[in-house]
Amino acid sequence: MKAPIRILFVVSALLFFTNCGGSDDDASDPEIMIDPDPIPGKTSTYTGDVKAIIDTHCLECHGDPLDQGAPMMLINYDQTVNAVESRDLFGRVATRNAFNVMPQSGRLPQATITIIEDWIADGLVE
């Protein structure tokens, strides 16, 4: 009699952990919308505004060589634009989800995130 109960317990546990394990979709945030003009009256540029943020907060992992499992470099303008357009750089920086936020050390101050958002809204000006 103990064997069927044990089997039932093991099967139940496997089903529970398989279904509750979640997926990347479960942990993702709703799409983060870009404000069309986060800093009115200013045109943010990569060189003048964003490069210093990337250099300070991202290059430790997204430099050359890559570190901590980073999937792409953010050393220059083209790499950073590619990350915005195809790797959800802004979503990872702006998220409030502690499991997805970049940098891994913690969410940047909102004022810094707003500069990146303004650069994107202004058309990714170099």
NUKEKOL-289040 format. One line per field, with one value per residue: residue in one letter; residue number from 0; x, y, z of N, C-alpha, C, CB in turn. Coordinates in steps of 0.02 Angstrom, whole numbers, plus 50000, padded with zeros to 5 digits. Glycine has a CB too. Layout:
# NUKEKOL-289040
code = c(A; ...) .
pos = c(NUM; ...) .
n.c1 = c(X; ...) .
n.c2 = c(Y; ...) .
n.c3 = c(Z; ...) .
ca.c1 = c(X; ...) .
ca.c2 = c(Y; ...) .
ca.c3 = c(Z; ...) .
c.c1 = c(X; ...) .
c.c2 = c(Y; ...) .
c.c3 = c(Z; ...) .
cb.c1 = c(X; ...) .
cb.c2 = c(Y; ...) .
cb.c3 = c(Z; ...) .
# end
This chain:
# NUKEKOL-289040
code = c(M; K; A; P; I; R; I; L; F; V; V; S; A; L; L; F; F; T; N; C; G; G; S; D; D; D; A; S; D; P; E; I; M; I; D; P; D; P; I; P; G; K; T; S; T; Y; T; G; D; V; K; A; I; I; D; T; H; C; L; E; C; H; G; D; P; L; D; Q; G; A; P; M; M; L; I; N; Y; D; Q; T; V; N; A; V; E; S; R; D; L; F; G; R; V; A; T; R; N; A; F; N; V; M; P; Q; S; G; R; L; P; Q; A; T; I; T; I; I; E; D; W; I; A; D; G; L; V; E) .
pos = c(0; 1; 2; 3; 4; 5; 6; 7; 8; 9; 10; 11; 12; 13; 14; 15; 16; 17; 18; 19; 20; 21; 22; 23; 24; 25; 26; 27; 28; 29; 30; 31; 32; 33; 34; 35; 36; 37; 38; 39; 40; 41; 42; 43; 44; 45; 46; 47; 48; 49; 50; 51; 52; 53; 54; 55; 56; 57; 58; 59; 60; 61; 62; 63; 64; 65; 66; 67; 68; 69; 70; 71; 72; 73; 74; 75; 76; 77; 78; 79; 80; 81; 82; 83; 84; 85; 86; 87; 88; 89; 90; 91; 92; 93; 94; 95; 96; 97; 98; 99; 100; 101; 102; 103; 104; 105; 106; 107; 108; 109; 110; 111; 112; 113; 114; 115; 116; 117; 118; 119; 120; 121; 122; 123; 124; 125) .
n.c1 = c(50041; 50102; 50184; 50102; 50056; 50175; 50218; 50114; 50136; 50265; 50238; 50144; 50223; 50318; 50234; 50190; 50310; 50352; 50249; 50248; 50370; 50384; 50419; 50523; 50434; 50339; 50408; 50431; 50413; 50271; 50259; 50367; 50332; 50394; 50410; 50361; 50428; 50527; 50616; 50579; 50621; 50754; 50877; 50937; 51094; 51199; 51340; 51349; 51270; 51227; 51334; 51423; 51345; 51331; 51467; 51500; 51408; 51388; 51496; 51578; 51531; 51485; 51592; 51751; 51848; 51688; 51592; 51525; 51425; 51368; 51284; 51317; 51424; 51439; 51515; 51525; 51437; 51361; 51345; 51272; 51155; 51107; 51080; 50976; 50879; 50863; 50885; 50815; 50869; 50824; 50709; 50765; 50841; 50747; 50655; 50565; 50578; 50669; 50737; 50766; 50826; 50947; 51089; 51155; 51185; 51086; 50942; 50957; 50962; 50808; 50819; 50931; 50887; 50787; 50863; 50917; 50798; 50753; 50850; 50822; 50690; 50717; 50772; 50889; 51009; 51176) .
n.c2 = c(49940; 50059; 50087; 50130; 50252; 50321; 50329; 50406; 50524; 50562; 50582; 50685; 50785; 50805; 50854; 50972; 51047; 51056; 51129; 51246; 51301; 51401; 51514; 51608; 51698; 51713; 51786; 51905; 52081; 52188; 52268; 52404; 52568; 52700; 52866; 52999; 53122; 53136; 53226; 53377; 53501; 53465; 53381; 53228; 53146; 53010; 53025; 53142; 53116; 52979; 52888; 52905; 52853; 52719; 52682; 52694; 52610; 52491; 52434; 52353; 52223; 52216; 52245; 52228; 52098; 52011; 51987; 51898; 51826; 51911; 51947; 52030; 52161; 52331; 52437; 52538; 52662; 52600; 52467; 52491; 52551; 52441; 52356; 52424; 52420; 52283; 52203; 52240; 52338; 52456; 52411; 52320; 52404; 52492; 52415; 52360; 52240; 52141; 52027; 52040; 52160; 52277; 52373; 52221; 52247; 52327; 52432; 52579; 52754; 52846; 52967; 52946; 52839; 52907; 52992; 52900; 52855; 52975; 52993; 52884; 52917; 53034; 52988; 52911; 52983; 53010) .
n.c3 = c(50000; 50031; 49922; 49808; 49861; 49878; 49745; 49692; 49765; 49717; 49580; 49589; 49649; 49547; 49444; 49505; 49522; 49390; 49329; 49405; 49389; 49300; 49163; 49051; 48998; 49099; 49194; 49136; 49108; 49082; 48922; 48911; 48887; 48786; 48829; 48727; 48738; 48852; 48913; 48896; 48774; 48759; 48664; 48676; 48658; 48601; 48616; 48696; 48808; 48836; 48820; 48929; 49033; 48993; 48990; 49126; 49194; 49124; 49052; 49128; 49121; 48988; 48907; 48826; 48861; 48856; 49007; 49149; 49083; 48991; 48839; 48732; 48670; 48725; 48681; 48587; 48487; 48380; 48428; 48544; 48494; 48421; 48528; 48588; 48487; 48457; 48568; 48680; 48768; 48835; 48901; 48991; 49070; 49121; 49188; 49335; 49387; 49484; 49445; 49312; 49289; 49228; 49264; 49337; 49468; 49516; 49494; 49397; 49443; 49424; 49354; 49274; 49194; 49127; 49046; 48954; 48899; 48841; 48743; 48659; 48622; 48554; 48438; 48436; 48420; 48371) .
ca.c1 = c(50000; 50144; 50213; 50059; 50055; 50240; 50217; 50068; 50171; 50319; 50207; 50115; 50278; 50345; 50187; 50190; 50371; 50354; 50202; 50261; 50437; 50380; 50459; 50545; 50376; 50306; 50447; 50442; 50371; 50231; 50300; 50380; 50321; 50439; 50379; 50384; 50471; 50540; 50650; 50559; 50669; 50822; 50890; 50991; 51135; 51240; 51405; 51343; 51230; 51218; 51398; 51450; 51305; 51351; 51536; 51501; 51365; 51378; 51555; 51609; 51510; 51473; 51652; 51792; 51804; 51623; 51599; 51463; 51375; 51339; 51280; 51340; 51463; 51408; 51574; 51519; 51370; 51325; 51328; 51221; 51093; 51085; 51052; 50911; 50832; 50850; 50899; 50775; 50911; 50786; 50666; 50806; 50864; 50689; 50612; 50566; 50584; 50737; 50768; 50782; 50854; 51017; 51141; 51139; 51195; 51025; 50911; 50986; 50915; 50758; 50844; 50976; 50844; 50753; 50910; 50918; 50732; 50751; 50893; 50784; 50634; 50743; 50792; 50954; 51058; 51245) .
ca.c2 = c(50000; 50119; 50100; 50174; 50319; 50351; 50345; 50463; 50583; 50581; 50609; 50749; 50833; 50821; 50898; 51037; 51084; 51069; 51182; 51307; 51324; 51463; 51521; 51677; 51740; 51727; 51834; 51966; 52138; 52214; 52311; 52471; 52617; 52757; 52932; 53033; 53179; 53132; 53287; 53428; 53553; 53439; 53325; 53189; 53112; 52957; 53051; 53193; 53097; 52908; 52852; 52907; 52807; 52651; 52670; 52689; 52559; 52431; 52405; 52302; 52158; 52221; 52271; 52179; 52042; 52006; 51956; 51881; 51799; 51963; 51920; 52076; 52218; 52398; 52480; 52596; 52685; 52550; 52411; 52514; 52557; 52373; 52330; 52458; 52399; 52211; 52165; 52270; 52372; 52501; 52371; 52290; 52458; 52525; 52368; 52359; 52170; 52132; 51970; 52057; 52228; 52290; 52324; 52170; 52275; 52360; 52481; 52646; 52808; 52863; 53022; 52915; 52803; 52957; 53015; 52848; 52857; 53034; 52979; 52840; 52957; 53085; 52957; 52878; 53029; 52995) .
ca.c3 = c(50000; 50033; 49856; 49768; 49890; 49862; 49673; 49684; 49791; 49671; 49519; 49608; 49658; 49481; 49410; 49539; 49507; 49318; 49313; 49443; 49376; 49262; 49103; 49044; 48985; 49162; 49233; 49098; 49124; 49026; 48879; 48938; 48835; 48785; 48829; 48666; 48753; 48924; 48936; 48847; 48757; 48754; 48620; 48705; 48608; 48627; 48637; 48747; 48866; 48850; 48822; 48998; 49072; 48972; 49013; 49199; 49223; 49083; 49021; 49171; 49093; 48916; 48876; 48790; 48844; 48891; 49073; 49185; 49038; 48948; 48772; 48680; 48691; 48721; 48681; 48542; 48467; 48341; 48471; 48590; 48455; 48408; 48591; 48597; 48435; 48451; 48630; 48733; 48817; 48877; 48945; 49045; 49115; 49151; 49226; 49408; 49403; 49510; 49413; 49243; 49284; 49213; 49278; 49387; 49535; 49537; 49448; 49394; 49465; 49373; 49312; 49225; 49148; 49086; 48994; 48903; 48867; 48799; 48685; 48615; 48596; 48509; 48376; 48441; 48390; 48391) .
c.c1 = c(50042; 50172; 50167; 50055; 50119; 50242; 50172; 50101; 50225; 50290; 50177; 50168; 50308; 50299; 50187; 50251; 50378; 50309; 50217; 50330; 50437; 50423; 50481; 50486; 50340; 50342; 50455; 50393; 50324; 50276; 50306; 50376; 50370; 50398; 50404; 50429; 50485; 50574; 50634; 50613; 50741; 50824; 50950; 51028; 51176; 51305; 51399; 51310; 51234; 51284; 51426; 51411; 51326; 51420; 51538; 51465; 51363; 51442; 51591; 51592; 51505; 51531; 51687; 51849; 51738; 51634; 51529; 51407; 51342; 51340; 51306; 51380; 51423; 51464; 51564; 51446; 51331; 51303; 51271; 51154; 51065; 51052; 50984; 50859; 50816; 50862; 50862; 50817; 50870; 50740; 50704; 50830; 50804; 50646; 50617; 50571; 50657; 50773; 50791; 50820; 50928; 51032; 51120; 51145; 51133; 51003; 50946; 50937; 50868; 50783; 50891; 50937; 50808; 50798; 50913; 50853; 50727; 50793; 50856; 50727; 50656; 50773; 50862; 51010; 51128; 51276) .
c.c2 = c(50063; 50136; 50144; 50245; 50356; 50372; 50406; 50527; 50607; 50612; 50678; 50803; 50853; 50867; 50968; 51077; 51099; 51128; 51248; 51335; 51389; 51461; 51593; 51724; 51759; 51782; 51901; 52020; 52152; 52260; 52380; 52520; 52675; 52821; 52968; 53093; 53182; 53194; 53342; 53481; 53530; 53383; 53288; 53152; 53057; 52985; 53099; 53169; 53023; 52870; 52850; 52859; 52735; 52635; 52657; 52627; 52493; 52396; 52353; 52232; 52159; 52253; 52217; 52158; 52046; 51971; 51941; 51857; 51851; 51939; 51966; 52132; 52282; 52450; 52543; 52610; 52630; 52490; 52430; 52522; 52488; 52343; 52361; 52428; 52325; 52171; 52194; 52302; 52416; 52463; 52342; 52343; 52486; 52480; 52378; 52287; 52156; 52074; 51986; 52122; 52228; 52361; 52276; 52196; 52312; 52414; 52548; 52697; 52827; 52919; 52996; 52877; 52851; 52985; 52964; 52848; 52917; 53024; 52935; 52879; 53009; 53055; 52926; 52919; 53013; 53056) .
c.c3 = c(50000; 49964; 49813; 49795; 49874; 49789; 49661; 49709; 49743; 49607; 49533; 49616; 49591; 49442; 49440; 49518; 49432; 49300; 49348; 49430; 49337; 49201; 49100; 49032; 49050; 49200; 49198; 49120; 49067; 48984; 48909; 48881; 48843; 48783; 48767; 48678; 48828; 48953; 48885; 48837; 48752; 48703; 48649; 48650; 48642; 48656; 48697; 48811; 48885; 48858; 48894; 49043; 49057; 48998; 49088; 49225; 49185; 49060; 49064; 49144; 49017; 48879; 48836; 48836; 48883; 48957; 49101; 49139; 48993; 48875; 48716; 48711; 48683; 48720; 48640; 48525; 48432; 48384; 48519; 48554; 48440; 48470; 48606; 48549; 48435; 48515; 48691; 48788; 48863; 48925; 49003; 49094; 49153; 49194; 49301; 49433; 49422; 49476; 49342; 49236; 49266; 49235; 49333; 49458; 49561; 49489; 49454; 49422; 49407; 49327; 49258; 49173; 49101; 49032; 48937; 48864; 48819; 48736; 48635; 48582; 48545; 48445; 48377; 48407; 48417; 48424) .
cb.c1 = c(49954; 50202; 50227; 49989; 50045; 50297; 50193; 50003; 50202; 50363; 50153; 50075; 50333; 50357; 50116; 50190; 50431; 50334; 50133; 50254; 50475; 50400; 50421; 50595; 50327; 50302; 50515; 50435; 50415; 50167; 50270; 50450; 50248; 50488; 50394; 50325; 50438; 50581; 50729; 50495; 50665; 50847; 50903; 50964; 51182; 51256; 51438; 51306; 51159; 51177; 51449; 51446; 51229; 51349; 51581; 51471; 51297; 51339; 51603; 51585; 51442; 51409; 51699; 51819; 51838; 51570; 51638; 51439; 51323; 51379; 51209; 51280; 51530; 51359; 51633; 51560; 51376; 51369; 51389; 51242; 51107; 51144; 51099; 50917; 50860; 50893; 50974; 50730; 50965; 50743; 50633; 50866; 50899; 50647; 50629; 50503; 50561; 50735; 50720; 50720; 50843; 51033; 51206; 51184; 51254; 51033; 50835; 51007; 50955; 50693; 50882; 51027; 50793; 50727; 50982; 50931; 50676; 50775; 50959; 50756; 50597; 50795; 50789; 50951; 51040; 51287) .
cb.c2 = c(50000; 50108; 50034; 50145; 50316; 50301; 50285; 50451; 50566; 50520; 50561; 50743; 50802; 50757; 50869; 51028; 51045; 51006; 51161; 51294; 51273; 51522; 51501; 51683; 51704; 51665; 51805; 51953; 52200; 52251; 52315; 52474; 52642; 52753; 52973; 53054; 53246; 53072; 53276; 53462; 53607; 53414; 53348; 53138; 53162; 52905; 53087; 53250; 53114; 52876; 52884; 52979; 52817; 52644; 52730; 52750; 52585; 52450; 52459; 52309; 52138; 52260; 52301; 52210; 51976; 51968; 52002; 51941; 51765; 52031; 51903; 52104; 52223; 52411; 52441; 52585; 52746; 52525; 52388; 52580; 52596; 52329; 52342; 52535; 52418; 52183; 52166; 52217; 52413; 52548; 52316; 52254; 52514; 52555; 52297; 52394; 52125; 52120; 51912; 52060; 52265; 52280; 52360; 52109; 52322; 52389; 52489; 52664; 52871; 52883; 53075; 52869; 52759; 53015; 53026; 52778; 52861; 53095; 52945; 52779; 52991; 53126; 53006; 52809; 53103; 52972) .
cb.c3 = c(50060; 50082; 49820; 49764; 49966; 49878; 49631; 49723; 49859; 49653; 49492; 49672; 49703; 49440; 49413; 49615; 49530; 49279; 49330; 49516; 49338; 49305; 49039; 48986; 48938; 49204; 49247; 49023; 49140; 49051; 48808; 48974; 48836; 48724; 48896; 48627; 48728; 48939; 48944; 48870; 48808; 48824; 48546; 48757; 48572; 48572; 48579; 48721; 48854; 48795; 48775; 49026; 49058; 48894; 48995; 49230; 49229; 49023; 49004; 49244; 49122; 48903; 48928; 48723; 48859; 48847; 49121; 49224; 49077; 48955; 48757; 48640; 48652; 48780; 48655; 48479; 48422; 48283; 48512; 48622; 48389; 48385; 48649; 48586; 48368; 48397; 48644; 48764; 48781; 48834; 48906; 49015; 49074; 49098; 49208; 49437; 49343; 49585; 49412; 49203; 49349; 49137; 49297; 49378; 49535; 49606; 49464; 49322; 49489; 49406; 49357; 49261; 49187; 49130; 49025; 48935; 48920; 48838; 48707; 48654; 48653; 48545; 48323; 48410; 48403; 48331) .
# end
